[in-house]
Each structure stands twice: as C-alpha cells, then as structure tokens.
Amino acid sequence: MKLLHSRSARAIVVALAAGSLALTGCSSDSDKGGKANGAANKDDAKKQSEQITFGTAKESQGPAEPVPGAKPGGTIVSYQEADFSHWDPGQIYVSDAGLMATILHRGLTANKETIDGKKMIVGDIATDTGTTEDGGKTWKYTLKDGIKDENGNAITSKDIRHTFERLAAKFITDGPTYVQGWLGGSPDEYRKLLPDGPYKGKHLPASILETPDDKTVIFHLKTAQPDFPYALAMAGYSVVPEKADTKEKYDQKPVALGPYKFGEYKPGKELTLVKNTNWDAASDPVRRQQVESWKFEIGPTVSDQTKTLLADRGEAKNAIQALGAVDTTLVKDVVTNKAAMARTIQGFQPYVWQLNFNMEKLKDKRIRDAITYAVPNQNFLMQDGGNYGGEVAGGLLAPTLPGFEKDFDPFGKLKKPNGDPEKARALLKEAGAEGMELLYAYSNTEIRQKQAVVLVAALEKAGFKVKKKELDGATWYEQVGKVSRPYDIFMTGWGQDWPSPSTVIPPVYDGTVIADGASNYSHINDPHVNAEIKRISAITDPVKASKEWNTLHHYIVEKVNPAAPIYYTKQLQISGSNVGGLHYSTFTSYIDLNRLFLKS
C-alpha cells in the first residue's frame, strides 16, 4: 500500500471515509466466509506478515490460476459512498484508486497471491521481476510478447520510458515518488531533469533509463535498491501508453491494459467497466476476466450499504462493498448473524494510528512518556468499531509487516489497554511539569470528535491541562504537516507501500526530512535514527534488512518515543449471497476483485 508524503495519511482518511473501519484477522476464500467466532487476533495476522518473495519467470507466466467454482458472466455491483480519487496511474497513491487499478492497469511487476495463499512479486508485462548484477543499482526488464492496450496498440519499451518520464511533468502531483528519487537522486531533482515531461521531445539520458530495443528496459539507479521490484508493483507505476496519453485529461478516462476498461462514467453517480477484448489472459499471472461487467454505484452511505447487503434482496445478492465496510453501528447485526458472516471477509489493514508529539515543544521524554501511558487506547478504539475496527497497538509497525512482534509492548498497553494514569502522573511530577498545558489538534469528523473527548479526560486525569483545536478534516494533513504548526499533540496514520519497514521508518522518522508536506510529523531528528536509516537502506538482503528495521523500531519507540502507538486498523466487508470467490487481499486491504464471480 501506500504512501510517502501526506498522501499516506490521506489514504487512511479515504479508507475510513469510505467506511473501511476494518476487522481483524483472516481472509476467507470461495465462500468459506468470515470467522464465525468473532474478530480474529494478532496471531491471525501472522499469515499477512510473512516475507513476500520474488517469483520465478515461470510464476510470472499467465494465465492466473482458476478460482474454484468460478463461472463466467453477469454484472457485479459495488456500492460506495464517494467517487474515485484518480484514474491516471501517475496520480494513484491512495487505496480507492489502487484497488481499481488491479483490474484496469498493468505494470512491469505485480503482486500475486496463489489460491493456496503463497504471496510473491512476479513479472506482469515483464517476463520476470527483473535482473540485477550489481546488488540492485541496475535493473533490466524484458517485455512479454503480445501485450496490447485496449485500442490494440502493442506495448513497447518506449511506452515504459514514456510512463516514467511523464512522472516529471508538473501536472503529476499525487502519485508515489520512490522510483523518481532513485533515478534522479531525489524527486525534486528528477523533475528538473524533464520539467515538461516527455511532451516536448526530450527524454532521460540512457545513463538513467535505457531502452536499447523494443523489448528491453534498463533502469540505472543512483544507489542500490533491492526493493525495486516491489515499488514497480505499485499502481502508481502502471503503464500509460504513449499514443493514448492525454496528459491532464488522462485522469478522466485512462486506457486499460488490464481485463476491464471504461464503459460509461458519470462522475459522482455511476461507473461501468466492461471487458477489454485486447487483454491477453495468457500473459497475465494475476488477473481474471470472470464477470461480464462491473457497475459501481456512487452515493450510498456505509450504513445504507450495510443494510442493503445484510437484507440480501434483488440486486444486492450480486453486490459487494469494493471500498466500503460494515458500518460501525451495524457490526453487531452482522457478526451475530451466522448467514451474514458467511458472506464477509476480514483482515488487518497496514495502518497504525498514532498520537504524534511535537518534539520541538515537548522536548522532555518523560513528558512524552507520561502522555503515552495516559492514552486510553481501548477507549479510542471503541469509537472506531471496537475489536472489529482494530486492535490496541504496542508499537509503530503494523501486524502486516514481516517480522512483526505481537508481544512488543514497552508501555504496557496490552495489560492496561486504557492507560496507566498513576504512572503518567509520576512521570509528570518527576519532570516538574504538573499542570502542563497541551494544545491538542483533531479532525472535525465524528470519530475524531468522540476520541478527543476520551483523550482530554484521560490526560486531565493524569495531571495535564488540555486545550482543543478542531481542524478541517479535508485539509488535515496539510495543516499538521506544516513545519510551523502550533499543536503539541495530534493523530496521524500510516500504511506501508509494500511489505517492508523501509516504507514506514524512513519516510516517517528520518530527521533529515523535516519540511512542509513531509511525513515526519513529530519532527524527530535523532542522530542514531538518521544514521541507522542510511545504513539499513543500503542492505540488499530483505530478510536481514527487516530484522535491522525492527531493531531500529525498538530504539525509536523505547529510547525516543516520537509518537504514542494507539491502534492497528482492521477491515470487515460484506457481500451479496450470489457473489462467489470472496477473498481478502492482503495487498490492497480490500476484497480481491480478481477472484469474484457470480454463482448463477
């Protein structure tokens, strides 16, 4: 999943606004349904956090495995509250568009989960995940034969070059920037290489991006990046064919390489996707074309979605929540209904909600620790779906990451989930800060307003005085992401872009990146953390790197404490009874669209 700058946090806002309050635990396959005995726990997340491997050339071949019991035909309907954020791959960095990209777009690599649950990165339109002979500084890709866009135009290496060069254009503002930074030294330097993108005939030099023939693409990175194939699997690096590129207008109607393409689109009302007849199943290792079409009805609230799907009548039997989730107030109605639970999927999302400390104002670690002990994690969670909305967090890395330590709990949140006010008061007294005043900023959404009441009461019980400042949720991350913001404490959330702590710790805790719009919200600037980020980022063995990132995670939480962990998020979605192939995707944190079919 996701996110590098403030967009990562916005991805969570999009998800929660769409109703993805989430559930815990396991996914369900082929109509086995959700856990009948309620929300799962972190033991169930172990499967999600397994190290994802690079697949072989054979595993990169198509077609994708058949889904047991799948039948062709029909239209699946999806109910959702809000319209989609983007369609242009270069602009895709949040969860809604990322999910849709799994049936519309294709890239050099892709995320693959086999029917028996094995997870890997595979070649998508490339023959494999890439080859490197220098530890990950140079990556070579060969394109498969017969790849075409929806208009029947063959995809060549020039289209790949165009896809990455257009990311330097000024109108591309919201997508990921990993690859741009690796190619140019930084995202800003990359833009300077082609300030107008490829649209005036200029191209990147072969020393950066090389296309020696129509089937070969060679990336020359500034430093070794062993995670490069992971990054290329992001929706933001999907192919935009050169002949089809309409620049800014491409965000209104993209050209598909995947199994489905745009039919009719009425923004804010309805979207229909139909079969892409130029998609070649034999070349695609992850996607399927099982239904005839998709209809996305935009507007129904998560409450209406849940009630309609729970009733399971008429069209709703063929419907899903692609982006929404069971409404918080209706969770009990679903989980106590055995028949309804058989139509659900559930799993951990990759996000962690945390209470950030403005470290330029809260310089005494004892004060930061006192706040952390005082936070009533469980009461926070109860405002956001309870055990079906998340789980109390002991650390700042999600259960979906390799090497997740379910017992890591330096502040005793698992034993005292509603905080330890006595410990907090003692630390505050030790720091000579009894009665200290805090300015707490929070979003003007219903959940955050309820949580603000809970937090203020807990902090005042611990000996603080608290002033509240309510901010507009639509511009939340822009406001708290400013270097000069006045707030002492405020919540943010972060989700990994792929299953590695390298997409969490560097963007959020690197002290060399403190700027307006940057993701280092607490302004942590610890010399040891900075040095370790640089050292570990150079490790080419992903398993070894993961262990080192987890060691650094211990130091950040225990020795620095820039943010109090609050809760990990979960997902719970319900579908109609005629929808088959239900499966929770640990890559998208939503229902897996590529497995769905209609039973009759």
Buried (B, 14 or more C-beta within 10 A) or exposed (E): BBBBBBBBBBBBBBBBBBBBBBBBBBBBBBBEBBBEEBBBEBEBBEBBBBEBBBBEEEBBBBBBBEBEEBBEEBBBBBBBBBBBBBBBBBBBBBBBBBBBBBBBBBBBBBBBBBBEEEBBBBBBBBBBBBEBEEEBBBBBBBBBEEBBBBEEBBBBBBBBBBBBBBBBBEBBEBBBBBBBBBBBBBBEBBBEBBEEBBEEEEBBEEEBBBBEEEBBBBBBBBEBBBBBBBBBBBBBBBBBBBEBBEBEEBBEEBBBBBBBBBBEBEEEEBBBBBBBEBBBEEBBBBBBBBBBBBBBBBEBBBBBBBBBBBEBEEBBBBBBBBBBBBBBEBBEBBBEBEEBBBBBBBBBBBBBBBBBBBBBBBEBBBBBBBBBBBBBBBBBBBBBBBBBBBBBBBBBBBBBBBBBBBEBBBBBBBEBBBBBBEBBBBBBEBBEBEEBEBBBBBBEBEBBBBBBEBBBEBBBBBBBEBEBBBBEBEEBBBBBBBEEBEBBBBBBBBBBBBBBBBBBBBBBBBBEBBEEEBBBBBBBBBEEBBEBBEEBBEBBEBEEBBBBBBEBBEEBBEEBBBBBBBBBBBBBBBBBBBBBBBBBBBBBBBBBBBBBBBBE
